[in-house]
Amino acid sequence: MNNELKVYRAKQDLTQEKLAKEVGVTRQTINAIETGRYDPSLSLAFELAEYFNCSVGDLFIHD
């Protein structure tokens, strides 16, 4: 699954660490999502979309 998480994070000038704290996961989890090594749970995907005020479909692209 491809994602735009790094793009959305960069637009708000957020570090992986800051975003991780905001959504209650580790920095390593954010890194693994961004690099495509980990697909987030549905609840985490919705939490990230809510944080960035966008849809899950805007953040995550099923290929």
All heavy atoms as a GROMACS GRO file, in nm:
protein
  505
    1MET      N    1   0.084  -0.116   0.000
    1MET     CA    2   0.000   0.000   0.000
    1MET      C    3   0.090   0.125   0.000
    1MET      O    4   0.179   0.137   0.082
    1MET     CB    5  -0.090  -0.001   0.124
    1MET     CG    6  -0.177   0.121   0.132
    1MET     SD    7  -0.282   0.130   0.279
    1MET     CE    8  -0.360  -0.026   0.283
    2ASN      N    9   0.066   0.213  -0.093
    2ASN     CA   10   0.140   0.340  -0.097
    2ASN      C   11   0.071   0.440  -0.007
    2ASN      O   12  -0.049   0.427   0.022
    2ASN     CB   13   0.144   0.394  -0.240
    2ASN     CG   14   0.226   0.306  -0.331
    2ASN    OD1   15   0.327   0.251  -0.290
    2ASN    ND2   16   0.182   0.291  -0.453
    3ASN      N   17   0.146   0.540   0.036
    3ASN     CA   18   0.084   0.642   0.120
    3ASN      C   19   0.150   0.777   0.100
    3ASN      O   20   0.261   0.787   0.047
    3ASN     CB   21   0.089   0.601   0.267
    3ASN     CG   22   0.228   0.601   0.324
    3ASN    OD1   23   0.283   0.707   0.353
    3ASN    ND2   24   0.288   0.483   0.340
    4GLU      N   25   0.079   0.879   0.142
    4GLU     CA   26   0.123   1.018   0.131
    4GLU      C   27   0.154   1.076   0.269
    4GLU      O   28   0.157   1.198   0.285
    4GLU     CB   29   0.013   1.101   0.064
    4GLU     CG   30  -0.017   1.059  -0.078
    4GLU     CD   31   0.097   1.088  -0.174
    4GLU    OE1   32   0.152   1.200  -0.167
    4GLU    OE2   33   0.133   0.998  -0.252
    5LEU      N   34   0.177   0.991   0.366
    5LEU     CA   35   0.196   1.038   0.503
    5LEU      C   36   0.314   1.134   0.514
    5LEU      O   37   0.303   1.239   0.578
    5LEU     CB   38   0.214   0.919   0.597
    5LEU     CG   39   0.223   0.951   0.746
    5LEU    CD1   40   0.101   1.028   0.794
    5LEU    CD2   41   0.240   0.823   0.826
    6LYS      N   42   0.424   1.102   0.450
    6LYS     CA   43   0.542   1.188   0.458
    6LYS      C   44   0.513   1.326   0.399
    6LYS      O   45   0.556   1.428   0.451
    6LYS     CB   46   0.660   1.123   0.387
    6LYS     CG   47   0.790   1.196   0.404
    6LYS     CD   48   0.905   1.118   0.346
    6LYS     CE   49   1.036   1.187   0.375
    6LYS     NZ   50   1.150   1.107   0.327
    7VAL      N   51   0.436   1.329   0.290
    7VAL     CA   52   0.399   1.456   0.226
    7VAL      C   53   0.313   1.540   0.320
    7VAL      O   54   0.340   1.659   0.340
    7VAL     CB   55   0.324   1.430   0.093
    7VAL    CG1   56   0.271   1.560   0.034
    7VAL    CG2   57   0.414   1.357  -0.006
    8TYR      N   58   0.211   1.478   0.378
    8TYR     CA   59   0.124   1.550   0.471
    8TYR      C   60   0.202   1.598   0.593
    8TYR      O   61   0.181   1.708   0.642
    8TYR     CB   62   0.006   1.463   0.514
    8TYR     CG   63  -0.108   1.467   0.416
    8TYR    CD1   64  -0.109   1.389   0.302
    8TYR    CD2   65  -0.218   1.550   0.438
    8TYR    CE1   66  -0.214   1.393   0.211
    8TYR    CE2   67  -0.324   1.555   0.350
    8TYR     CZ   68  -0.321   1.475   0.237
    8TYR     OH   69  -0.426   1.481   0.148
    9ARG      N   70   0.293   1.515   0.642
    9ARG     CA   71   0.374   1.552   0.758
    9ARG      C   72   0.465   1.669   0.724
    9ARG      O   73   0.477   1.765   0.801
    9ARG     CB   74   0.455   1.430   0.802
    9ARG     CG   75   0.527   1.447   0.934
    9ARG     CD   76   0.590   1.317   0.979
    9ARG     NE   77   0.680   1.256   0.884
    9ARG     CZ   78   0.805   1.298   0.862
    9ARG    NH1   79   0.853   1.402   0.926
    9ARG    NH2   80   0.882   1.235   0.775
   10ALA      N   81   0.525   1.666   0.606
   10ALA     CA   82   0.614   1.773   0.564
   10ALA      C   83   0.540   1.906   0.546
   10ALA      O   84   0.593   2.013   0.578
   10ALA     CB   85   0.685   1.735   0.434
   11LYS      N   86   0.418   1.900   0.495
   11LYS     CA   87   0.338   2.021   0.476
   11LYS      C   88   0.316   2.094   0.608
   11LYS      O   89   0.303   2.216   0.610
   11LYS     CB   90   0.203   1.988   0.414
   11LYS     CG   91   0.207   1.955   0.267
   11LYS     CD   92   0.068   1.924   0.216
   11LYS     CE   93   0.069   1.877   0.073
   11LYS     NZ   94  -0.067   1.842   0.027
   12GLN      N   95   0.309   2.019   0.716
   12GLN     CA   96   0.288   2.081   0.847
   12GLN      C   97   0.417   2.092   0.928
   12GLN      O   98   0.415   2.125   1.046
   12GLN     CB   99   0.183   2.001   0.926
   12GLN     CG  100   0.046   2.010   0.861
   12GLN     CD  101  -0.064   1.962   0.952
   12GLN    OE1  102  -0.045   1.944   1.072
   12GLN    NE2  103  -0.180   1.940   0.895
   13ASP      N  104   0.529   2.063   0.862
   13ASP     CA  105   0.661   2.073   0.924
   13ASP      C  106   0.668   1.994   1.055
   13ASP      O  107   0.718   2.042   1.156
   13ASP     CB  108   0.698   2.220   0.947
   13ASP     CG  109   0.847   2.240   0.969
   13ASP    OD1  110   0.926   2.161   0.915
   13ASP    OD2  111   0.884   2.333   1.043
   14LEU      N  112   0.616   1.871   1.050
   14LEU     CA  113   0.616   1.783   1.167
   14LEU      C  114   0.728   1.682   1.157
   14LEU      O  115   0.753   1.626   1.049
   14LEU     CB  116   0.486   1.703   1.176
   14LEU     CG  117   0.358   1.776   1.214
   14LEU    CD1  118   0.240   1.684   1.194
   14LEU    CD2  119   0.366   1.819   1.358
   15THR      N  120   0.792   1.653   1.268
   15THR     CA  121   0.887   1.542   1.271
   15THR      C  122   0.809   1.412   1.289
   15THR      O  123   0.693   1.413   1.331
   15THR     CB  124   0.986   1.556   1.387
   15THR    OG1  125   0.913   1.549   1.510
   15THR    CG2  126   1.065   1.686   1.378
   16GLN      N  127   0.874   1.302   1.259
   16GLN     CA  128   0.811   1.172   1.285
   16GLN      C  129   0.780   1.158   1.433
   16GLN      O  130   0.675   1.107   1.470
   16GLN     CB  131   0.901   1.058   1.239
   16GLN     CG  132   0.912   1.045   1.090
   16GLN     CD  133   1.002   0.932   1.047
   16GLN    OE1  134   1.081   0.879   1.126
   16GLN    NE2  135   0.993   0.894   0.921
   17GLU      N  136   0.870   1.204   1.517
   17GLU     CA  137   0.853   1.195   1.662
   17GLU      C  138   0.730   1.272   1.708
   17GLU      O  139   0.650   1.222   1.788
   17GLU     CB  140   0.978   1.248   1.732
   17GLU     CG  141   0.975   1.233   1.882
   17GLU     CD  142   0.989   1.090   1.930
   17GLU    OE1  143   1.054   1.010   1.861
   17GLU    OE2  144   0.932   1.058   2.036
   18LYS      N  145   0.713   1.394   1.660
   18LYS     CA  146   0.600   1.478   1.699
   18LYS      C  147   0.468   1.414   1.655
   18LYS      O  148   0.372   1.406   1.732
   18LYS     CB  149   0.615   1.618   1.640
   18LYS     CG  150   0.497   1.708   1.659
   18LYS     CD  151   0.483   1.755   1.800
   18LYS     CE  152   0.371   1.860   1.808
   18LYS     NZ  153   0.315   1.872   1.938
   19LEU      N  154   0.462   1.368   1.531
   19LEU     CA  155   0.340   1.303   1.482
   19LEU      C  156   0.310   1.178   1.562
   19LEU      O  157   0.195   1.153   1.599
   19LEU     CB  158   0.352   1.270   1.333
   19LEU     CG  159   0.233   1.197   1.273
   19LEU    CD1  160   0.103   1.278   1.288
   19LEU    CD2  161   0.259   1.164   1.126
   20ALA      N  162   0.413   1.100   1.590
   20ALA     CA  163   0.394   0.977   1.667
   20ALA      C  164   0.332   1.007   1.803
   20ALA      O  165   0.238   0.940   1.846
   20ALA     CB  166   0.528   0.905   1.684
   21LYS      N  167   0.381   1.110   1.871
   21LYS     CA  168   0.326   1.148   2.001
   21LYS      C  169   0.182   1.194   1.988
   21LYS      O  170   0.098   1.162   2.074
   21LYS     CB  171   0.410   1.258   2.066
   21LYS     CG  172   0.542   1.208   2.119
   21LYS     CD  173   0.623   1.319   2.183
   21LYS     CE  174   0.756   1.265   2.232
   21LYS     NZ  175   0.840   1.370   2.290
   22GLU      N  176   0.150   1.266   1.883
   22GLU     CA  177   0.015   1.318   1.862
   22GLU      C  178  -0.087   1.205   1.842
   22GLU      O  179  -0.202   1.219   1.884
   22GLU     CB  180   0.010   1.412   1.741
   22GLU     CG  181   0.083   1.542   1.762
   22GLU     CD  182   0.018   1.632   1.865
   22GLU    OE1  183  -0.106   1.635   1.872
   22GLU    OE2  184   0.092   1.702   1.937
   23VAL      N  185  -0.046   1.097   1.778
   23VAL     CA  186  -0.141   0.987   1.750
   23VAL      C  187  -0.118   0.864   1.838
   23VAL      O  188  -0.187   0.763   1.823
   23VAL     CB  189  -0.142   0.948   1.601
   23VAL    CG1  190  -0.189   1.064   1.515
   23VAL    CG2  191  -0.007   0.897   1.554
   24GLY      N  192  -0.021   0.872   1.930
   24GLY     CA  193  -0.003   0.765   2.028
   24GLY      C  194   0.067   0.640   1.980
   24GLY      O  195   0.033   0.530   2.023
   25VAL      N  196   0.164   0.658   1.889
   25VAL     CA  197   0.245   0.544   1.845
   25VAL      C  198   0.392   0.583   1.858
   25VAL      O  199   0.425   0.693   1.898
   25VAL     CB  200   0.212   0.503   1.698
   25VAL    CG1  201   0.069   0.457   1.686
   25VAL    CG2  202   0.241   0.616   1.601
   26THR      N  203   0.481   0.493   1.821
   26THR     CA  204   0.623   0.523   1.826
   26THR      C  205   0.669   0.588   1.696
   26THR      O  206   0.603   0.576   1.592
   26THR     CB  207   0.707   0.396   1.848
   26THR    OG1  208   0.692   0.311   1.734
   26THR    CG2  209   0.665   0.322   1.975
   27ARG      N  210   0.784   0.654   1.704
   27ARG     CA  211   0.843   0.712   1.584
   27ARG      C  212   0.874   0.604   1.481
   27ARG      O  213   0.859   0.622   1.360
   27ARG     CB  214   0.972   0.789   1.619
   27ARG     CG  215   1.033   0.860   1.496
   27ARG     CD  216   1.181   0.888   1.513
   27ARG     NE  217   1.261   0.770   1.539
   27ARG     CZ  218   1.302   0.683   1.445
   27ARG    NH1  219   1.266   0.699   1.320
   27ARG    NH2  220   1.376   0.579   1.478
   28GLN      N  221   0.914   0.487   1.531
   28GLN     CA  222   0.945   0.375   1.442
   28GLN      C  223   0.822   0.331   1.364
   28GLN      O  224   0.833   0.290   1.248
   28GLN     CB  225   1.003   0.258   1.522
   28GLN     CG  226   1.141   0.285   1.577
   28GLN     CD  227   1.141   0.354   1.712
   28GLN    OE1  228   1.039   0.404   1.760
   28GLN    NE2  229   1.257   0.360   1.776
   29THR      N  230   0.705   0.339   1.426
   29THR     CA  231   0.581   0.303   1.356
   29THR      C  232   0.555   0.400   1.242
   29THR      O  233   0.522   0.359   1.130
   29THR     CB  234   0.462   0.300   1.454
   29THR    OG1  235   0.486   0.201   1.554
   29THR    CG2  236   0.331   0.271   1.381
   30ILE      N  237   0.571   0.529   1.268
   30ILE     CA  238   0.551   0.629   1.163
   30ILE      C  239   0.650   0.606   1.050
   30ILE      O  240   0.614   0.608   0.932
   30ILE     CB  241   0.564   0.773   1.219
   30ILE    CG1  242   0.457   0.801   1.326
   30ILE    CG2  243   0.559   0.877   1.106
   30ILE    CD1  244   0.314   0.794   1.277
   31ASN      N  245   0.775   0.580   1.084
   31ASN     CA  246   0.877   0.553   0.983
   31ASN      C  247   0.841   0.430   0.901
   31ASN      O  248   0.853   0.431   0.778
   31ASN     CB  249   1.014   0.535   1.050
   31ASN     CG  250   1.121   0.509   0.949
   31ASN    OD1  251   1.151   0.394   0.917
   31ASN    ND2  252   1.180   0.615   0.895
   32ALA      N  253   0.796   0.324   0.966
   32ALA     CA  254   0.762   0.200   0.896
   32ALA      C  255   0.642   0.221   0.802
   32ALA      O  256   0.639   0.165   0.692
   32ALA     CB  257   0.732   0.089   0.996
   33ILE      N  258   0.547   0.302   0.843
   33ILE     CA  259   0.432   0.333   0.756
   33ILE      C  260   0.481   0.412   0.634
   33ILE      O  261   0.447   0.379   0.520
   33ILE     CB  262   0.324   0.412   0.832
   33ILE    CG1  263   0.260   0.326   0.941
   33ILE    CG2  264   0.216   0.462   0.734
   33ILE    CD1  265   0.172   0.403   1.037
   34GLU      N  266   0.559   0.515   0.658
   34GLU     CA  267   0.607   0.599   0.548
   34GLU      C  268   0.690   0.522   0.447
   34GLU      O  269   0.685   0.551   0.328
   34GLU     CB  270   0.690   0.716   0.603
   34GLU     CG  271   0.608   0.821   0.672
   34GLU     CD  272   0.688   0.940   0.720
   34GLU    OE1  273   0.813   0.941   0.707
   34GLU    OE2  274   0.624   1.034   0.770
   35THR      N  275   0.768   0.426   0.493
   35THR     CA  276   0.854   0.350   0.402
   35THR      C  277   0.785   0.226   0.344
   35THR      O  278   0.846   0.152   0.268
   35THR     CB  279   0.984   0.308   0.472
   35THR    OG1  280   0.953   0.230   0.588
   35THR    CG2  281   1.067   0.429   0.511
   36GLY      N  282   0.659   0.206   0.381
   36GLY     CA  283   0.583   0.095   0.325
   36GLY      C  284   0.612  -0.040   0.386
   36GLY      O  285   0.571  -0.143   0.333
   37ARG      N  286   0.682  -0.042   0.500
   37ARG     CA  287   0.712  -0.169   0.566
   37ARG      C  288   0.600  -0.214   0.659
   37ARG      O  289   0.601  -0.326   0.709
   37ARG     CB  290   0.843  -0.159   0.645
   37ARG     CG  291   0.965  -0.147   0.556
   37ARG     CD  292   1.094  -0.138   0.636
   37ARG     NE  293   1.101  -0.007   0.701
   37ARG     CZ  294   1.118   0.011   0.832
   37ARG    NH1  295   1.131  -0.092   0.912
   37ARG    NH2  296   1.122   0.132   0.882
   38TYR      N  297   0.504  -0.124   0.685
   38TYR     CA  298   0.396  -0.154   0.779
   38TYR      C  299   0.269  -0.085   0.733
   38TYR      O  300   0.270   0.034   0.701
   38TYR     CB  301   0.436  -0.103   0.918
   38TYR     CG  302   0.329  -0.118   1.024
   38TYR    CD1  303   0.298  -0.241   1.079
   38TYR    CD2  304   0.259  -0.006   1.070
   38TYR    CE1  305   0.200  -0.254   1.176
   38TYR    CE2  306   0.161  -0.018   1.168
   38TYR     CZ  307   0.132  -0.143   1.220
   38TYR     OH  308   0.036  -0.155   1.316
   39ASP      N  309   0.160  -0.162   0.726
   39ASP     CA  310   0.029  -0.105   0.697
   39ASP      C  311  -0.039  -0.079   0.831
   39ASP      O  312  -0.052  -0.171   0.913
   39ASP     CB  313  -0.056  -0.201   0.614
   39ASP     CG  314  -0.005  -0.214   0.471
   39ASP    OD1  315   0.062  -0.121   0.422
   39ASP    OD2  316  -0.033  -0.318   0.408
   40PRO      N  317  -0.085   0.043   0.853
   40PRO     CA  318  -0.146   0.075   0.983
   40PRO      C  319  -0.279   0.004   1.002
   40PRO      O  320  -0.345  -0.033   0.904
   40PRO     CB  321  -0.166   0.226   0.976
   40PRO     CG  322  -0.183   0.253   0.830
   40PRO     CD  323  -0.090   0.156   0.762
   41SER      N  324  -0.317  -0.011   1.126
   41SER     CA  325  -0.450  -0.063   1.156
   41SER      C  326  -0.552   0.036   1.103
   41SER      O  327  -0.522   0.154   1.078
   41SER     CB  328  -0.468  -0.080   1.307
   41SER     OG  329  -0.467   0.048   1.369
   42LEU      N  330  -0.674  -0.010   1.086
   42LEU     CA  331  -0.780   0.078   1.039
   42LEU      C  332  -0.801   0.195   1.134
   42LEU      O  333  -0.815   0.310   1.090
   42LEU     CB  334  -0.910  -0.002   1.024
   42LEU     CG  335  -1.023   0.063   0.947
   42LEU    CD1  336  -0.977   0.112   0.811
   42LEU    CD2  337  -1.139  -0.033   0.933
   43SER      N  338  -0.796   0.168   1.264
   43SER     CA  339  -0.815   0.277   1.360
   43SER      C  340  -0.702   0.379   1.353
   43SER      O  341  -0.726   0.500   1.360
   43SER     CB  342  -0.831   0.223   1.502
   43SER     OG  343  -0.716   0.156   1.545
   44LEU      N  344  -0.578   0.335   1.333
   44LEU     CA  345  -0.466   0.428   1.320
   44LEU      C  346  -0.478   0.507   1.190
   44LEU      O  347  -0.451   0.627   1.186
   44LEU     CB  348  -0.332   0.356   1.327
   44LEU     CG  349  -0.207   0.442   1.311
   44LEU    CD1  350  -0.206   0.559   1.411
   44LEU    CD2  351  -0.082   0.356   1.326
   45ALA      N  352  -0.519   0.442   1.082
   45ALA     CA  353  -0.537   0.512   0.955
   45ALA      C  354  -0.640   0.623   0.969
   45ALA      O  355  -0.619   0.736   0.922
   45ALA     CB  356  -0.578   0.413   0.846
   46PHE      N  357  -0.751   0.595   1.038
   46PHE     CA  358  -0.853   0.697   1.059
   46PHE      C  359  -0.802   0.808   1.151
   46PHE      O  360  -0.832   0.926   1.130
   46PHE     CB  361  -0.981   0.635   1.116
   46PHE     CG  362  -1.072   0.582   1.009
   46PHE    CD1  363  -1.080   0.446   0.986
   46PHE    CD2  364  -1.148   0.668   0.931
   46PHE    CE1  365  -1.164   0.395   0.888
   46PHE    CE2  366  -1.232   0.618   0.832
   46PHE     CZ  367  -1.240   0.482   0.810
   47GLU      N  368  -0.724   0.771   1.251
   47GLU     CA  369  -0.669   0.872   1.342
   47GLU      C  370  -0.573   0.966   1.269
   47GLU      O  371  -0.575   1.087   1.289
   47GLU     CB  372  -0.600   0.804   1.460
   47GLU     CG  373  -0.565   0.901   1.570
   47GLU     CD  374  -0.531   0.831   1.701
   47GLU    OE1  375  -0.552   0.710   1.714
   47GLU    OE2  376  -0.482   0.903   1.789
   48LEU      N  377  -0.490   0.910   1.183
   48LEU     CA  378  -0.398   0.992   1.104
   48LEU      C  379  -0.475   1.084   1.009
   48LEU      O  380  -0.443   1.202   0.996
   48LEU     CB  381  -0.301   0.904   1.026
   48LEU     CG  382  -0.194   0.834   1.110
   48LEU    CD1  383  -0.130   0.721   1.030
   48LEU    CD2  384  -0.089   0.933   1.158
   49ALA      N  385  -0.578   1.030   0.943
   49ALA     CA  386  -0.659   1.111   0.853
   49ALA      C  387  -0.728   1.224   0.929
   49ALA      O  388  -0.732   1.338   0.882
   49ALA     CB  389  -0.761   1.024   0.782
   50GLU      N  390  -0.779   1.194   1.046
   50GLU     CA  391  -0.844   1.297   1.127
   50GLU      C  392  -0.742   1.403   1.168
   50GLU      O  393  -0.772   1.523   1.163
   50GLU     CB  394  -0.907   1.234   1.251
   50GLU     CG  395  -0.983   1.334   1.336
   50GLU     CD  396  -1.051   1.269   1.456
   50GLU    OE1  397  -1.095   1.153   1.444
   50GLU    OE2  398  -1.060   1.335   1.560
   51TYR      N  399  -0.625   1.361   1.207
   51TYR     CA  400  -0.521   1.456   1.247
   51TYR      C  401  -0.489   1.554   1.134
   51TYR      O  402  -0.474   1.674   1.156
   51TYR     CB  403  -0.394   1.382   1.289
   51TYR     CG  404  -0.286   1.476   1.336
   51TYR    CD1  405  -0.284   1.524   1.466
   51TYR    CD2  406  -0.188   1.521   1.248
   51TYR    CE1  407  -0.187   1.614   1.508
   51TYR    CE2  408  -0.091   1.611   1.289
   51TYR     CZ  409  -0.091   1.656   1.418
   51TYR     OH  410   0.005   1.746   1.460
   52PHE      N  411  -0.481   1.502   1.011
   52PHE     CA  412  -0.447   1.586   0.896
   52PHE      C  413  -0.571   1.645   0.827
   52PHE      O  414  -0.559   1.712   0.725
   52PHE     CB  415  -0.364   1.508   0.795
   52PHE     CG  416  -0.224   1.482   0.842
   52PHE    CD1  417  -0.183   1.352   0.873
   52PHE    CD2  418  -0.133   1.585   0.859
   52PHE    CE1  419  -0.054   1.327   0.917
   52PHE    CE2  420  -0.004   1.561   0.902
   52PHE     CZ  421   0.035   1.432   0.934
   53ASN      N  422  -0.688   1.618   0.884
   53ASN     CA  423  -0.813   1.671   0.830
   53ASN      C  424  -0.832   1.635   0.683
   53ASN      O  425  -0.857   1.721   0.597
   53ASN     CB  426  -0.821   1.823   0.851
   53ASN     CG  427  -0.962   1.875   0.833
   53ASN    OD1  428  -1.059   1.805   0.858
   53ASN    ND2  429  -0.974   1.998   0.788
   54CYS      N  430  -0.813   1.507   0.654
   54CYS     CA  431  -0.831   1.456   0.518
   54CYS      C  432  -0.896   1.319   0.528
   54CYS      O  433  -0.921   1.268   0.637
   54CYS     CB  434  -0.696   1.449   0.446
   54CYS     SG  435  -0.581   1.328   0.514
   55SER      N  436  -0.921   1.258   0.414
   55SER     CA  437  -0.979   1.124   0.416
   55SER      C  438  -0.868   1.018   0.421
   55SER      O  439  -0.753   1.046   0.385
   55SER     CB  440  -1.066   1.102   0.292
   55SER     OG  441  -0.984   1.089   0.177
   56VAL      N  442  -0.905   0.899   0.462
   56VAL     CA  443  -0.811   0.787   0.462
   56VAL      C  444  -0.761   0.764   0.319
   56VAL      O  445  -0.643   0.737   0.296
   56VAL     CB  446  -0.875   0.660   0.521
   56VAL    CG1  447  -0.787   0.539   0.502
   56VAL    CG2  448  -0.906   0.680   0.669
   57GLY      N  449  -0.852   0.780   0.223
   57GLY     CA  450  -0.817   0.762   0.082
   57GLY      C  451  -0.716   0.864   0.032
   57GLY      O  452  -0.643   0.839  -0.064
   58ASP      N  453  -0.712   0.983   0.096
   58ASP     CA  454  -0.612   1.083   0.059
   58ASP      C  455  -0.473   1.042   0.108
   58ASP      O  456  -0.373   1.071   0.043
   58ASP     CB  457  -0.646   1.219   0.119
   58ASP     CG  458  -0.768   1.284   0.056
   58ASP    OD1  459  -0.801   1.251  -0.060
   58ASP    OD2  460  -0.830   1.368   0.123
   59LEU      N  461  -0.468   0.976   0.223
   59LEU     CA  462  -0.340   0.936   0.282
   59LEU      C  463  -0.288   0.803   0.230
   59LEU      O  464  -0.167   0.786   0.210
   59LEU     CB  465  -0.353   0.924   0.434
   59LEU     CG  466  -0.341   1.049   0.518
   59LEU    CD1  467  -0.360   1.015   0.665
   59LEU    CD2  468  -0.208   1.117   0.496
   60PHE      N  469  -0.378   0.709   0.208
   60PHE     CA  470  -0.338   0.573   0.173
   60PHE      C  471  -0.398   0.531   0.041
   60PHE      O  472  -0.519   0.540   0.022
   60PHE     CB  473  -0.378   0.475   0.284
   60PHE     CG  474  -0.314   0.508   0.415
   60PHE    CD1  475  -0.383   0.582   0.510
   60PHE    CD2  476  -0.185   0.469   0.444
   60PHE    CE1  477  -0.323   0.616   0.632
   60PHE    CE2  478  -0.124   0.502   0.562
   60PHE     CZ  479  -0.193   0.575   0.656
   61ILE      N  480  -0.313   0.483  -0.050
   61ILE     CA  481  -0.354   0.444  -0.182
   61ILE      C  482  -0.332   0.295  -0.199
   61ILE      O  483  -0.219   0.246  -0.190
   61ILE     CB  484  -0.274   0.520  -0.291
   61ILE    CG1  485  -0.294   0.672  -0.275
   61ILE    CG2  486  -0.316   0.477  -0.430
   61ILE    CD1  487  -0.180   0.739  -0.207
   62HIS      N  488  -0.441   0.222  -0.218
   62HIS     CA  489  -0.430   0.077  -0.239
   62HIS      C  490  -0.384   0.053  -0.382
   62HIS      O  491  -0.442   0.102  -0.476
   62HIS     CB  492  -0.565   0.010  -0.216
   62HIS     CG  493  -0.557  -0.138  -0.213
   62HIS    ND1  494  -0.511  -0.213  -0.318
   62HIS    CD2  495  -0.587  -0.226  -0.117
   62HIS    CE1  496  -0.514  -0.341  -0.287
   62HIS    NE2  497  -0.560  -0.351  -0.164
   63ASP      N  498  -0.275  -0.025  -0.397
   63ASP     CA  499  -0.225  -0.050  -0.532
   63ASP      C  500  -0.252  -0.186  -0.582
   63ASP      O  501  -0.301  -0.273  -0.544
   63ASP     CB  502  -0.077  -0.022  -0.543
   63ASP     CG  503   0.006  -0.070  -0.424
   63ASP    OD1  504  -0.043  -0.148  -0.342
   63ASP    OD2  505   0.121  -0.026  -0.415
   0.00000   0.00000   0.00000
